[in-house]
Amino acid sequence: MEVEHPQAYFFGDIGEFWAERTEVHKAASQGQAGQLQRLIRSGASVNVVAVDSITPLHEACLRGQTQCVRLLLEAGAQVDARNVDGSTPLCDACSAGSLECVRLLLQHGAKANPALTSRTASPLHEACMGGNSECVELLIGRGAGLEAYDLYYGTPLHVACANQHLNCVKVLLNAGAKVNATRLHDTPLHHAAKAMRVEMIQILVEFGANIHARDVHEKKPVDYTAPGSPSSACLRLYETTPMSLQQLSRLAVRRELGTRALKAVAQLDIPKILISYLSYQ
């Protein structure tokens, strides 16, 4: 006959490890705001952690439970707590694509650029991985590093291209992300070519992507496209057609302005049609 052992039930601060999720974790995860509020009023710690260092705030952010996130933060939840993989609640909110949770965390001082570890990506990487372009815009507005480098994925632009999230690609490029950043010689254009996404290839080239870049296998982006496919035809055309002076000028201006481009261009004393062209509108 099996003997059931009663589950140890404790509340503690971050740094201690508990084998199971607590009632606070459960309420935060399931969006039970009333239950969570009662637990907090009864003295339950909002910083209790499970064996994997998951806090109730992580749980709420992973599931986009905005009201619970607000209650936890107002009760003193540690906004930049890390789980066993090094992810912060902001990483989880970005992964879930919860714009309101992201906004709440940033308002309470969450770091848009937490130190990267070998096991975790930045909040901006997570937002790009999930194709959450609104979160990408919000993070960039709060100073998220466009060139944050992840060992497995490269830059956020690499991630957006590899996961075929065109809107994220557009936001990153317009904000000044380096179009020819490399990871093991792979460029974002290599990823777009592998996915055979013509529109993504076009916008990358418009922002100055090097169509002749070679990866660690000495392959150019076009080498990853199917012969005769629209993406192959697109890249072949770029390879054989010189860039116009107009396009070269736009690239020169954008390259000089870098991440200040959008704001600076809008303030130039030039016709609106030129401002639109320089802003890729």
N, C-alpha and C positions, 0 to 999 in steps of 0.2 A: 504494500500500500504506500502510495506516494504521500509525503508530508509536505504540505504547502508552507513555505516560509513567508511570513508577513514581509511586505516590501518596506524597506527603510524609507522614511519620508522626512527629508530635511530641507530646509531653505538655507542657502549660503551665498556668499559673494563670489564674483568671478575669480577663478584660480582654484576653486574646489571642484571636484568632479562627482557627478551623480550618475548612476547607471540608467535611470529611466527619466522620461519626461515627467514634469510635475503638473499639477493642476493649472499652474500659471502658464506653462508652455501650451497645454491643451486649449485653454481659453483663448490665448493669443493666436494660436494657429487656426482655430475654428471661428474666429471673429465674434466670440461671445463677450462683447464689451461689458455687459452688465455683470456677468460672473467675474470677469477680470477686475472690474472696479471693486466688487465685494472682497475679493482676495487681497487686493492692495490695501483696502481699508482695514482688513483684519490683521495686517502686518506682514503679509507674504512679501518676500524680496522679489523685486523685478529683475534682479541680476543673478538669479539662480541659474546654474548651468547644468547641462546633461553631460554624459561621459564624453561626448564629442565636442564639448565646449559650446554647444548651441544654447543661446539665451532665448528667452521669450521674445525679445525684439527681433532676433534672427527669424524666428518662426513666423511672426506677424508680417515681416517684410517679404519673406519667401512667398507668402500667399496674398499679398496686397491688402492686408487687413488694416486700412487706414485709421479707423477709429481706435483700434487696439494699439497701433503704433503711437498715436497721439497720447493715449493714456499712459503707456509705458514711459515715454519720454518725459511727460510731465511729472511722473513719479520718480524720476531720477535714473532711468535705464542708461547704461553706458553706451553712448551712441557709436563709438568706434570699437566695440568689443569684437574680438576675432574668434572664429570657431577653429576646430582642429586643422582645417585646411587653410586658415589664414584669411578667410573671407569676413568682411564686415557686414553689418546690416545693410549698408548702402549698396554693396555688391549684390546682395540678395534682392533688394528692391529693384535694382536696375535689371537684373536677370528676369524678374517677374514682369517688368515693364509697367510697374505701378508709379505713374508720374507723381501722384499725390504723396505717396510714401517717400519718394525721392526728395520731393520738395520739403516735406516735414523734417527729414533727417538733416538736410543741408541747413535749414533754418535753426536747427538745434546744434549746429557746429560740426556735423559729420565732415570728415576730410574727403575732398573730391580726389585727392591723390595720396591714398594710404601707401605706405611702403610696400612694394611688391615682394612676395616670397617665391620660392621655387614651385609652390603648389597653388598659387592663386593669381588671378588676373585683376586688373584694375576695374573700378566701377564702369569706366568708359568701355573697356573691353566687353564687360558683361552686357551692357546696353546694346553694343553693336552685334554681339553674338545672337541676341534675341530679336534684332531688327527694331528696337525701340527708339525710333528717331527723335521723338519728343524728349525722351530722357537724355539722349545724346546732346541735343541742343541745350537743355538745362544744365548739364554737367559742364559743357564747354563754356557756358556763360558764367559758371562759377570757377573757371580756371583749370578745368581738368586737362591733364597733359596729353596733347595730341600725339606725341611721340613716345608715350609710355610703352616700354618694351617688355613683352612677355616671352619667356623662353620657348614656349610651345607654339604661340600664335604670331609673334611679331608685334606690330603696332595695331591700334584699333582699326586703321584702314585695311590692313591685311585681313583682320577678322570680318569686317563688313563685306569685303569682296569675296572671301572664301565662303561666307554664308549667304551670298547673293542678296544682300539687303541694299538695294539701290538708293533708297531715301537716306540711309545712314551714310552711304558713300558721298552723296551730294552734300550733306551737312558738314561732314569732315573736310572735304575738299574746299568748300567755300570758307571754312573757318581757318584754312591755311595748313592742313595736314600735308606732309611731304609725300607727293605722289609716287616718288621713286625710292621710298624707303625699302630696305631689303631685310629679309630673314633667310639666311643660308642662300643668298643671292636671289631668292624669290621676291618678285615685286608684286604689288597689288594687281598689276596688269596680267601677270602670270595666272593669278587666281581667277580673274575675270575670263581669261581665255579658256582655262580648264572648264569653267562652268558654261562656256560658249554663250555668254550674255552680251549681245551686240550693244545694247544701250549703255551698259556698264563700261564696255570697252571704249565706246565713243566718248563718254564723259571723262574717263581717265586720260585719254589722249588729248582731249581739249584742255585739260589742266596740266599737260606737259609730260605725260607718261612716256617713257622711253620704249618704243616698240622694238628696239634692237637689243634690249637688255637680255643677258643670258644667265640662266640659273646654274646651280651646281652641276647639272647634267649637260651644260653648254646648249641648252634649248632656249629659243626665243619664245615669246608668248604665242606666236602663230603656229609654232610646232605642236602646241597642245590642242589645236582645233582640228575638227574633222575636215578633210579635203572637200572643197566644194560647198561647205556650209556657209551661212550668212556671216558668222563670226570670222571664218577664215578669209572670206572675200573682203570683209571690212578691214582686217589687218593688212592684207595684201595691198589694198588700195592705199592705206596710209604709208606703206613701205615704198610705194612707187610714186607717190604724189608729194611734191615739196610743200611744206607748210607756208601758208600765205603770210605776207608781211604784216597784215592786220592781226593774225593770230599770234605771230611772233612778238608783236608789240604788246599785246594783252598779256602774254606769258611773262614778258620782261617786267612789266609794271607789277603784276601780281607777285612775282618772285622777289622783287625789291621790297614790296610792302609786307610780305609774309603774313603773319597772323593778324596784322593790323589792316589788312586789305579792305574788308567790307566797310569798316568805319571810316577809313581814310578816303576811299573812293567816293563815298557818299558826300564828303565835304569838299570835293574838288569843284572848282568853278569852270565846269565844262557842260556841254549840252547833256540833257537827260538820257538821250539815246546812247551816248558814250558811257555814261554811268551804268546803264543797264547792261551794256556789252561787257564792261569790265567786271561787273558783279555776276555775270553768267545768268542773267534773268531773261 
